[in-house]
């Protein structure tokens, strides 16, 4: 078990982050940086807060029968402080400006130009803090013909090509089961912020980071984009298959589907040996196997159907062929490896502890998790007593 609570310093301790973001991409970035030790103050709309506070059910149940907001909100706001601010009012703008004057980073996901009318855009805040790193997250970026459009993950998955390669052959395109464009954009935003912090360490200057969901979705097409660029063949839906590797998909067994992921010719030979057959000459290399995908998969499927899934997985593991079951989410968190790695946590709250999923980052044996529950809306409004204009960042 990794330690997520010991007092050893974390890499970003002392870094002050002002989060003017809601829903997922911006808050995901803020939570990751909080887990790494940063102090994140989340600015929320009075009375309503982040949209995702109401994105339920399910809601996190409270002992008195009420609830602590939607589970969705708690998935991406652990370890932060919450202050309610009406940005339309001059006093709210002044308070945010005072915080920004001492912040290291601002994360915002307003429409392009949306914060300029409040005097909280990058040029305005740079004027009071030349070293500020200002990360703008939008659907389509600060430039281009779509810059003014709102961006939602589902739309971005469609426009960015992901849906065209997701789902079963001959069936309608499918989105991923999680908001991958939002989450990847949050991750890339954190990387960009860390790079800008290092650049500021050398130059003393801040930066404006322009992050777009569509840019990110296009970037993570990865090998599928290069498959098209180098071959001219447009990738399409392949179900659980792989464009470049065969066999690399799920196979039927007596008690369900088993994923078998063959990455080289040696592993394929071991798969055949385990199944009790010889390697056919026409399938000796991956290129040959890709060429005869349908015939090979049909032949192998007839062989795997007679096996118990776990027995076949164990036999394949013993000979170095990657294989595993298709787990439901409850089975994931009951998996002995996931339990051993401490991926389910309890985050300490002022009213109750709230379950959560740990950050995957471990540094020198320490799990990078700020195990403090997501804040109640306006939980830290009292800090305003210490943040009169010019008073600066609260302890």
N, C-alpha and C positions, 0 to 999 in steps of 0.2 A: 504494500500500500504506500502511495506517495503522500507526502505531507503537504496539505494545502492550507494549514493554519499556523505553522510555526512563524516566529517573528523575524526570520531572516529577511533582509531587504530584497525588494523586487526591482527589476531593471528600470522601471519607469517611476519609481518613487520620487516625489518632488515635482513631477510634470502635472501641470494644471490644464484641464480640458473643459471647455464650455460646449455643451451639446445642445444645439438648436435643431434637433432632428427628431423625427417620429417615424413610426411603423417599423421598418426592419433594417435596411442597409446602413443608415447612419447609426442607429442604436446598436447594431451588431458590432460595428467598428468601435463605438464607445465602450461597449462591454469588454471587448477583447483588450483594449488598452487599459481599462480598469483592472482586469485580471492581472495584467503585467505590472500593476502598481500605481498607475496614474490616478489622480483625484479628479473624478468626473462629476460636474454639476450639470444636471439636466434641466433645461428651461421648458416649462410646460404651460399650456393655456389654462387660465383660471377656470376652475369648475369642471373641465372636461379632460384636460391632459392629453397625453399621447393617445392617438386613435385606438391603438391596440388594447388599451385598458378595457374597452368594451367589446373586444372581438371574441366573444364567447357565446354559448358554452363551448368547452368547459371553463369554469372559473375555479380559482384556488379557494377552497372552503375555509371559512373562519369558524372557530369554536362556537360562536353564538348563533350560527345558522346563516349569517351573511357571507360575504366573500371578499377576498383580497384582490379583486380585478381578474382579468382573463389570464389563463395560462400562457397565451401567446405573449402578452406583455412581459411576464416573468422570464420568458425564454431569452430575452435580449436586453434586459435592463438591470441585471444583478450588479451590486456593488457601487451604485451611483447615489448621488443626492438629488432631490427633487425640489425645485423652487417654482412657484407659480408667478408668471409675469404676463401682463397685458402689453404686448409690444406696440399696440396702437396708441398707447398713452405715453406722453413725454417722460413721465417718471419711470416707466418700465424701460424705455429705451436708455435712459440715463443709467439705470442700474446695470443693465446688460453691458453697456459701454464701459462702466467702471470695472466689471469683472473681466472684460476682454482686455482692458489695459494691462492687466497682470497675468492673463492667461498665456499659456504656451501654444495652445491649439484651440481653434473653433471648428466644430463639425456642424454643417448645416445642409438641409435638403429641401430648401424652399425652391419654388420655380425660379428660373433665371431672372435676376433683377428684383425678386420678391422682397428682399431685405433692404434694398436701396432706399425705398420710401420711408424706412424707419431709421435711416442713417446707420445701418448695421451690416452693410455690404463690405467687401474686402477693402476697397479704397478708404472708406470711412474709418474702419477699425485700424487699418495700417497707419493712419494718421496719428493714432494714439498709442500704437504699439508696433514699432517698425520690425520687431522680431517675431510677430505673430504668424503662425502657420494656420492658414484658413482653408479648410477642405470643403469644397462644394460638391454635393452628390445630387445629380439629377438623372432623369431618364435618358436624355440624349446629349448632354454636354452643354457647355457655354456657347458653342458656335454651331453653325450648320443650319440647314433648312428646318430641322425638327426641334431646334433648341427651345422653343416656347411651349412645346407639347408636354403635358404631364406624362410620367412614365410609371407603369405598373409592371411588376414582375411577369405576370401572365402574358401581357402584350409583348414584353421584351423577349420572352422565351419563343414566342411565335415569330416575331420579326427577325430575331437574331439567329434563326436556323435550328435551334435545339429541338423544337417540336417536330421538325421535318425528319429527324433521325431517331425519334423516340416513339416506341409502340410496336405493335405486331404488324408484320407484312400484310398488306391488303386491308388494314383497318385505319380509321381516322388517326391523324397525328395526335400525340399525347404530350401534355406537359409533365415535367418531373414532379415527384411527390413532395418535394420541398421547394422553397423559393430560391432556386439556385442563382438566379441573376442578382437578387438582393444580397444573398449571403456572400457570393464571390466578390461583389462590389464592396461590401463591408471589409472583407479580407484584404483586397487590393488597396483600399483606402488606408487601412492600417499600415500596410507596407510603405505606401507613399508618405504617410505622416512620419514614420520612423526614418525614412530616407531624408525628408526635409529637416527633421531635428538634427540629424548628423551634419547636413549641409550648413545649418545655422551654427552648429558648434564650430565649424571652420570659418564661416564668413560673418556671422553675427546678424545675418539677414533672414527675414521670414520668407514665406512663399504662399502663392495661391495655387491650390491643387484642384484640378478640374476632373472629376470622376463621373463617368456616365455608365448607366446600366447597360445600354446597348453596346458601348465599346467593350465592356467586360464580357458580355455574353459572346460577342464575336471573338474576342481573344481566347476564350476557353473552349472554342471549337477544336483547338489543338490539332491533333493528327487528322481529324476529319476534314478540316480546312485544307491541309496540305495534301490529303488524298485527292481532293478535287483539283487543286492548283497544279499538281504534277501529272495527273492522269487525264484530266478533262471529264472524268466520270463523277457525276453528282451523287454523293452518298445519300442513302434513303433509309427508311425504317428496316430494322433487321431483328426486331424482337429482342431476345437475349443474346443474339449472335454478335460477332465482332467483325468489322470490315476487313481487318488485316490478318486475323488469326483464326485457324480452324484446327481442332475443336476448341472453342472458347465460348461456352454457353451453358444453359441448364439442360439436364437430361432426365428422362423419367426413370424412377425406381419403383419398387413395390409399394413404398410408403410415402411417395411425394417426389418433388423435383430436387435434384442435386446439381449444384454448379460445379463444372469441371473446367479449369482454366489452363490449357496447355500452351506454354510459351516458347517451346523449342522442340526440335526433333527427338532429343533424348527423352524428354518428358512424354512425348507421344509413344515412343517405343515402350516406356514403362507402363503407360495406360493400356496398351494392347496386351502386354504380358499379364497385367493384373486381370484383364477381362478374358484371358485364356485364348487369345488369338495371335497370329503373326502379323507383322507389319506388311501390308500389301505394297508392292513396288510402286503402284500408282499413287500411293499416299506417303511416300518416304520423306518428302520435304514439305515445309509449310506452303510453299507456292503451289505444289501439286494438290495439297489438301484444299486450299482456297479454290482452285479450279474445279474441284469435284465436291464442293461444299454439300450440296443436297444429297448426293449419293452416300457420302461418308457419314453425314449426320444420321441418315435413316438407318444405316448399318450399325453404327454405334448405339443408337437408341434401342434397337432390338436386343442388343447385348445387355445394356444397363437395366432394362425393365425387369430382369430376373433377380436383381440384387436388392437387398435391404439397403436403404440409403446410407445409414450410419456405418454399416459394415464396409460398404464400398469406399466411403470417405476415409475411414481408418486405414484401409489397405492402400489407398492412393497416397495418403500422407506418409505412410511408411516407405514408399518408394520415391518420394519427392515430387509428386504431382499435386499442385494446389487444387483443393476441392473443399466445398462447404455447403451447409444447408441454407435455405432461404428462410431466415428467421423473421417472425413478427417482432414488433418493437418490444413487447413484453419479454419475448425470448432473448432479445439482444441484451437487456439489462439483467437477465438471469444467467447469461453466459459466464462461465468461470473466468475467462480471460478479461471480460469487461468488468466483472466484479473485482478481480485482482488489481486492475489498473485504477479502480476508484472513480469510474466515470459518472456514477450517480452520487450526488452530494445533497446535503441539507444546508441551505443558506440561512444564517441567523437573521431573524427579523425582530422588530421591537414588539410585535404582538404574537408572532408564531414563526417557527422555522418553516421554510418553503423549499420543496425539492427542486433540484436543478441538474443540469448536465454540465460536467466539468469542462474546462478548456483542455484541449489535447496537448498543450505545451508543458513540457517538463524540463526544467533547467537545474542541473546539479542535484537531481533527485527531488526537487521541489515542484509539485504541481502548481502551475500558475493560475490559481483561482482565488478571487476575492470572495470568500464564502459569506457574504453579507447580502441579505435578501433585497430584492428590488424595492425602491422606496414607495411609500404611500404618496399619493398626489399632494404636493405641497408640504411633505413631511419636514422639510428644512426651511420653511418660510421664515422661521425665527431668525435665520441668518441675516435677514434684511436689517435687523436691528444693528448689525455690525457692518452693513454695506451701504451706508449713506454715500452719496456720490463722492468718489475720490478715496473712500476708505479702503477699497481694494478687496482682494480675495480672502474669503473667510477661512479660518483654521478648522 
